[in-house]
Amino acid sequence: MVNTERISISFPKFLLKEIDKIVKKKGYSSRSELIRDAVRKHILESNSLDKEGNIGGIVIIVYNPTKEAMEKMSKLYFEYNEVIKSINQSYLTTSCGKHAKVEIFVVEGNSKTISKFYENIEKINGKIYDNIIIF
């Protein structure tokens, strides 16, 4: 690859096992190719928040339901209620056996406000996964 630089990344063993499963299942040539693909997708999704004006979308977060995390989420509901149109909340057990809370928000409104909401979601302690999909 042209202009490629090598870096070192550490992952928990359970996550590496999942990465290896995806590499094999999806036919990636290596872990590196899967990680590059994931980073490219993340960059594309993040850049969609740079749009001006009103947007709509879905925000997803999966996290460990600690008292601290749930209090932070509760504060975010009230702080960003002008863009949150609906919330779906569920509990589940992840593939690595951890208990998690899943919250899905349908959002609509000013792109800068939604972007700030998502930035705060990304900072939740104990977060397992987050994503935003913009329409």
Secondary structure, DSSP 8 states (H G I E B T S, - for coil): -TT---------HHHHHHHHHHHHHHT-SSHHHHHHHHHHHHHHHHHGGG--SEEEEEEEEEE---HHHHHHHHHHHHHTTTTEEEEEEEEEE-TTS-EEEEEEEEEEEEHHHHHHHHHHHHT-TTEEEEEEEE-
